[in-house]
Every structure is written in structure tokens, then in C-alpha cells.
Amino acid sequence: MTQKVLPSNHLVAVSDNGAPITSDGGNVLLSMFLNSPVVSRLFNNVEFNDNRKNPRYAKVELLLQMLIQVIEGYRNDNVADYLIQDIEHRLVYAQNMASQPTISRFLSHLTNEDIDELQELNRRIVSLIDERSANTELVLDLDSTYFETFGHQEKIGFNYHYLNIGYHPLIMTDEFEYQAASWDKARRVIVLNDEHGGTQFIVTNLSLPQKDIVRVYRKRAAIEDIIRELKGGFAFGKTDSSSFFANKARMWISVIASNLMRLMKSIALDDQQQSWTINTFRDRLLKIGGRVTKHARKVILTLDSRIQEQFDGLFWRAWERLNALWQ
């Protein structure tokens, strides 16, 4: 134990004789969600192939850890070695966190059948989201993006638009079902002037009224924001594994993490907060400073009191809604 005086202000002393602290105190909400009967049932139905001898961690446990790390905003696998030491993670997730080498081996041991299981898991999560949604329309929008790669990775190619080498995956989001006709005839053009003096041109073969055309195509444009959120918020563009198969698995894990958060927001947040980005969600509900203390047989996680003042009781409203999953 050490205590030293700040040279610029002798009235301030710094000591390392304190209770364990965490910067991820709000992860108790994420733990409530992931361990709830509704969500844990999804993972209990994942059937990975596992031919390893006497593994310390089941593949599903390692998948959950990777999802937790992605949702919390940790992009690099080696953060696992830090989380092993973080008292809050050890307490709220009720499991030992695996090390970075174990995470890497998990990716290398995945099979094609395991990828199919990831896709099926994602489908079940989306089905739960759809059940909670009042939407009666579905848009299927297809777009591509670019992942920069380095070195001689598998199945990379030169992208003439970006003038660089990497992956160029196609992404489809679900918004409204439509099918474009062939482009060998005259097309309908709608000119839209916005309130800021800008002009947009919408080219379509749909015969809907103009206001409905604008509404549909504005939904389609949302795919750019979705791609940006996936890459910036869920490490969807992290393709630095030497194996194409491992990079494919990472992409699916990012997609599953994104949809898990869509489901969690639909349960835990007020209507006006449903459109929050993952960064806003982390800042306001997950990245909360906390101190861990022990009293008799109870462990108490004390969170920064400003979470109530700044966000008008948002944390405890989310707590109550997630707690209802356990009823």
C-alpha cells in the first residue's frame, strides 16, 4: 500500500489502498439480459461441433465472451487478458473469462456446421425482434461495403472503387419487401426538396403515391447507417485473422452482437431511445464507474450517483424492464 502527495497541490494525496473499481459497472444490465431465461434459451439451443479433448470452456461459453467483448466495445481479442482481472466481469457474468489464446483457438476450431449454427442463432434473435415489433412492412435492401486487409490473406481482391485490396462483402438489411424491375424502360423520377435547401432525386418503378415512395426510399437509405454502425460499433470490419474462415466467423459474431442489442433496446429502453447507436447505449448505460465492496456475505457494486441525475432514472427503468424477463 502506497500513498504519495501530488507535487502541484500538497493538499491532494494519492493512495492505492482502495476497493476494487471498474469502468464497466453498467454491465450488470447486460448480464441480466444475456442470462435471462428468454436469451439463455437461445444459446442453449446452439449445437456446436466440439471434438476437443477435456476443454476448459465450451464453445458456447467462448462465443458468449466474444459477444460480450464486442458489445462492450472491445475490438481486440487481447482485451480478454484484462477482463480476467476485472472484478466486475468476474462477478456479474458468473464465469471465468477465457484468455486471448483461448479465444483465438476457438475461432480456429469452428467448422462449417458451426457457422450454420451462428446463422441459425441470428435468425432466432431476429425472430424475437420481429415478434416485439409492430411493423407490418419489410424492406430488403442490398448494399456492399469494403474491408481493408493487410498481407496475403485468403480470398482478397482488388476493389476498383476504393483502389485497394481487401474484402468486399454484400450486406442485406430487412426493411420492406420489393423487387426492382429491369432497367430497359423509362423510369419514374421524384424530385424532393428538403427544408435545408437541398435536392434529392428518387428513381423508381413503384406506383405508390409520392409520399409513400419517399417514405420507402428513406428507409432504404438507412442501410448506410446500419453498415456504419456495424463497422464502427460492432467491429464488423475486423478482418485481421489470417484465415478467411475465422474472418467470416468474426463477421457473424458482430452481426449477432448487433441484433442482440436491437433486442435488448426493444426491451430495456423507452420508445424515444430505440434509435440510439451502440456508442450512445454504452456511454449512458454500460460505461459507468463503480466500486466493489464486501459486507458479510454480500458483494455490493456501488455505481456513480450521477447516472440518476444525468439520465433521469434511465438505468433503474432499464433494470426493472430486464428484471421482468426473470419473472
C-alpha positions in Angstrom: 0.0 0.0 0.0 1.4 3.4 -1.0 0.3 7.0 -0.5 2.0 10.0 -2.2 1.4 13.7 -2.3 0.6 15.5 -5.5 3.6 17.9 -6.1 1.4 20.5 -7.7 -1.0 20.5 -4.8 0.1 19.2 -1.4 -3.5 19.0 -0.2 -4.1 16.1 -2.6 -2.8 12.6 -1.7 -2.9 9.6 -3.9 -3.2 6.1 -2.4 -3.6 2.6 -3.9 -5.3 1.4 -0.7 -8.9 1.3 -2.1 -11.7 -1.0 -3.0 -11.6 -2.6 -6.5 -13.1 -0.4 -9.1 -14.4 -0.9 -12.6 -15.3 1.4 -15.6 -17.9 -1.1 -16.8 -20.4 -1.0 -13.9 -23.4 -0.8 -16.1 -22.6 -4.3 -17.4 -24.9 -5.7 -14.7 -27.7 -4.8 -17.2 -26.1 -6.7 -20.0 -25.6 -9.7 -17.7 -29.3 -9.6 -16.7 -30.2 -9.6 -20.3 -27.9 -12.4 -21.5 -28.6 -14.6 -18.6 -32.3 -14.2 -18.7 -34.4 -17.3 -19.5 -35.5 -15.7 -22.8 -32.0 -15.1 -24.1 -30.1 -18.0 -22.5 -32.6 -20.4 -24.1 -31.3 -19.2 -27.5 -27.7 -20.1 -26.6 -28.8 -23.4 -25.0 -30.1 -24.5 -28.4 -26.8 -23.8 -30.2 -25.2 -27.2 -31.1 -21.5 -26.6 -31.9 -19.3 -29.5 -33.1 -16.7 -30.0 -30.4 -14.0 -32.7 -30.8 -11.6 -31.1 -28.3 -10.3 -33.2 -25.5 -11.2 -32.0 -22.0 -11.8 -28.4 -22.9 -12.0 -25.9 -20.1 -14.6 -23.8 -21.9 -17.5 -24.9 -24.0 -17.6 -23.3 -27.4 -20.9 -21.6 -26.5 -19.2 -20.0 -23.5 -16.4 -18.7 -25.7 -19.0 -17.4 -28.2 -20.7 -15.5 -25.3 -17.5 -14.0 -24.2 -16.7 -12.7 -27.7 -20.2 -11.3 -27.9 -19.8 -9.5 -24.5 -16.4 -8.0 -25.6 -17.9 -6.8 -28.9 -21.0 -5.3 -27.3 -18.8 -3.6 -24.6 -16.7 -2.0 -27.4 -13.5 -4.0 -27.0 -12.3 -4.7 -30.6 -9.1 -6.6 -29.8 -9.0 -10.2 -28.6 -6.2 -9.5 -26.2 -8.5 -7.4 -24.0 -9.6 -10.8 -22.7 -6.4 -10.9 -20.6 -7.6 -7.6 -19.0 -11.1 -8.8 -18.4 -9.8 -11.8 -16.5 -8.5 -9.4 -13.9 -11.6 -7.1 -13.8 -13.6 -7.8 -10.7 -16.9 -6.6 -12.2 -16.7 -9.1 -15.1 -15.9 -11.9 -12.7 -18.9 -11.1 -10.5 -21.7 -10.3 -12.9 -21.1 -12.8 -15.7 -20.7 -15.7 -13.2 -18.0 -17.4 -15.2 -14.2 -17.3 -15.7 -13.2 -15.2 -18.6 -11.0 -17.0 -21.1 -7.6 -15.7 -22.2 -6.8 -14.3 -25.6 -5.0 -17.5 -26.9 -8.2 -19.5 -25.9 -10.3 -17.0 -27.9 -8.0 -17.4 -30.9 -8.2 -21.2 -30.7 -12.0 -21.0 -30.5 -12.1 -19.3 -33.9 -9.6 -21.7 -35.4 -11.7 -24.7 -34.3 -15.0 -23.5 -35.8 -16.4 -25.7 -38.6 -18.8 -25.0 -41.5 -21.5 -26.6 -39.3 -20.7 -24.2 -36.5 -21.1 -21.2 -38.9 -24.5 -22.7 -39.8 -25.3 -22.6 -36.1 -24.3 -19.0 -35.8 -26.6 -18.2 -38.7 -29.5 -20.1 -37.1 -28.8 -18.3 -33.8 -29.0 -15.0 -35.6 -32.3 -16.0 -37.3 -33.9 -16.8 -33.9 -32.8 -13.5 -32.4 -34.3 -11.6 -35.4 -37.5 -13.6 -34.9 -37.7 -12.4 -31.3 -37.2 -8.8 -32.5 -39.9 -9.2 -35.1 -42.3 -10.5 -32.5 -41.9 -7.4 -30.5 -42.2 -5.1 -33.4 -45.4 -3.5 -34.6 -44.1 -3.1 -38.1 -46.3 -4.6 -40.9 -43.8 -3.9 -43.7 -40.4 -5.4 -44.6 -37.8 -3.8 -46.8 -34.9 -6.0 -48.1 -32.1 -3.6 -49.1 -28.8 -4.9 -50.5 -25.6 -2.9 -50.4 -21.9 -3.6 -50.3 -19.0 -2.3 -48.2 -15.3 -2.6 -48.0 -12.9 -4.2 -45.5 -9.2 -3.3 -45.8 -6.8 -6.2 -45.3 -3.1 -6.5 -44.9 -0.6 -9.1 -46.2 -1.5 -12.1 -48.2 -4.9 -13.1 -46.7 -7.2 -15.6 -48.3 -9.8 -14.7 -50.9 -8.9 -11.0 -51.1 -9.2 -8.9 -54.2 -8.6 -5.5 -55.7 -11.5 -3.1 -55.3 -11.7 -0.7 -58.2 -13.9 1.7 -56.4 -11.7 2.0 -53.3 -8.5 1.4 -55.3 -7.3 -1.0 -52.6 -7.1 -4.7 -51.8 -9.4 -6.3 -49.3 -12.8 -7.9 -48.9 -16.0 -6.6 -50.5 -19.0 -8.3 -48.8 -22.6 -7.8 -49.8 -25.0 -6.9 -46.9 -28.7 -7.2 -46.9 -30.9 -5.5 -44.3 -34.6 -6.1 -43.7 -37.0 -3.1 -44.1 -39.7 -3.6 -46.8 -40.1 -6.3 -49.4 -39.8 -5.1 -53.0 -38.3 -6.3 -56.3 -36.8 -3.9 -58.8 -37.9 -4.3 -62.5 -35.5 -4.4 -65.4 -33.9 -1.1 -66.4 -34.7 -1.1 -70.1 -37.6 1.4 -70.0 -38.4 4.9 -68.8 -38.3 5.3 -65.1 -40.2 7.5 -62.7 -38.3 10.3 -61.1 -39.3 12.2 -57.9 -37.6 15.4 -57.0 -37.5 16.1 -53.3 -36.5 19.5 -51.9 -35.7 19.4 -48.2 -36.0 22.1 -45.6 -32.3 23.0 -45.8 -32.5 23.8 -49.5 -31.1 20.5 -50.7 -32.4 18.4 -53.5 -32.7 14.7 -53.8 -33.7 12.6 -56.8 -35.5 9.3 -56.4 -35.6 7.0 -59.4 -38.2 4.2 -59.1 -40.6 1.9 -60.9 -43.0 1.7 -57.9 -46.5 3.0 -58.5 -47.1 4.2 -54.9 -48.2 7.8 -54.1 -45.3 10.2 -53.9 -45.3 10.5 -50.1 -45.2 6.7 -49.8 -42.3 6.5 -52.3 -40.3 9.0 -50.2 -41.0 7.1 -47.0 -39.9 3.7 -48.5 -36.7 5.0 -50.1 -35.7 6.9 -46.9 -35.9 3.6 -45.1 -33.7 2.1 -47.8 -31.1 4.8 -47.3 -30.8 3.7 -43.7 -28.6 0.7 -44.7 -25.6 3.1 -44.9 -26.1 4.0 -41.3 -26.5 0.3 -40.4 -23.3 -0.6 -42.2 -21.5 2.3 -40.4 -22.9 1.1 -37.1 -21.8 -2.5 -37.7 -18.3 -1.5 -38.7 -17.7 1.3 -36.2 -19.7 0.0 -33.3 -19.5 -3.8 -33.5 -16.1 -4.4 -35.2 -17.7 -5.8 -38.3 -14.7 -4.7 -40.3 -12.2 -6.5 -38.1 -10.8 -8.9 -40.7 -7.2 -9.2 -39.4 -7.2 -13.0 -38.9 -5.0 -14.8 -41.4 -7.8 -17.3 -42.1 -10.8 -16.3 -44.3 -12.9 -18.7 -42.3 -12.0 -17.0 -39.0 -12.8 -13.6 -40.5 -16.2 -15.0 -41.7 -16.9 -16.2 -38.1 -16.0 -12.7 -36.7 -18.4 -11.1 -39.1 -21.3 -13.3 -37.9 -20.4 -12.7 -34.3 -20.6 -8.9 -35.0 -24.0 -9.4 -36.7 -25.3 -11.4 -33.7 -24.0 -8.8 -31.3 -25.8 -6.1 -33.2 -29.1 -8.0 -33.2 -28.8 -8.9 -29.6 -28.5 -5.2 -28.8 -31.5 -4.4 -31.0 -33.5 -6.9 -28.9 -32.1 -5.5 -25.6 -33.0 -2.0 -26.6 -36.5 -3.0 -27.6 -36.9 -4.4 -24.1 -35.0 -2.0 -21.8 -35.3 1.4 -23.4 -38.1 4.0 -23.8 -39.6 4.4 -27.3 -37.7 7.6 -28.0 -34.4 5.8 -27.2 -34.9 2.9 -29.5 -32.8 4.6 -32.3 -29.7 5.0 -30.0 -26.5 3.9 -31.5 -24.4 1.4 -29.6 -21.9 4.1 -28.6 -24.7 6.1 -27.0 -26.0 3.0 -25.3 -22.6 2.2 -23.9 -21.9 5.8 -22.7 -25.2 6.0 -20.9 -25.8 2.5 -19.6 -22.7 0.4 -19.7 -19.6 2.6 -19.2 -20.5 3.6 -15.6 -17.8 3.8 -12.9 -18.3 1.6 -9.9 -16.7 0.4 -6.7 -16.9 -3.2 -5.4 -17.1 -3.8 -1.6 -17.9 -6.8 0.5 -20.1 -6.8 3.6 -20.6 -10.0 5.4 -21.8 -12.5 2.8 -22.9 -9.9 0.3 -21.0 -8.1 -2.5 -22.1 -4.6 -3.3 -21.4 -2.8 -6.6 -21.8 0.9 -5.9 -22.3 2.9 -9.1 -21.6 6.6 -9.8 -24.6 8.5 -8.4 -24.6 10.8 -11.4 -26.2 8.1 -13.6 -29.6 9.0 -12.0 -29.1 12.8 -12.2 -27.9 12.9 -15.8 -30.3 10.5 -17.4 -33.4 10.9 -15.3 -33.6 7.4 -13.8 -32.9 5.6 -17.1 -30.7 3.0 -15.5 -33.2 1.8 -13.0 -36.1 1.8 -15.6 -33.9 -0.4 -17.7 -33.2 -2.6 -14.7 -36.9 -3.1 -13.9 -37.8 -4.0 -17.5 -34.9 -6.5 -17.8 -35.8 -7.9 -14.3 -39.3 -8.7 -15.7 -37.6 -11.2 -18.0 -36.9 -13.3 -14.9 -40.5 -13.4 -13.6 
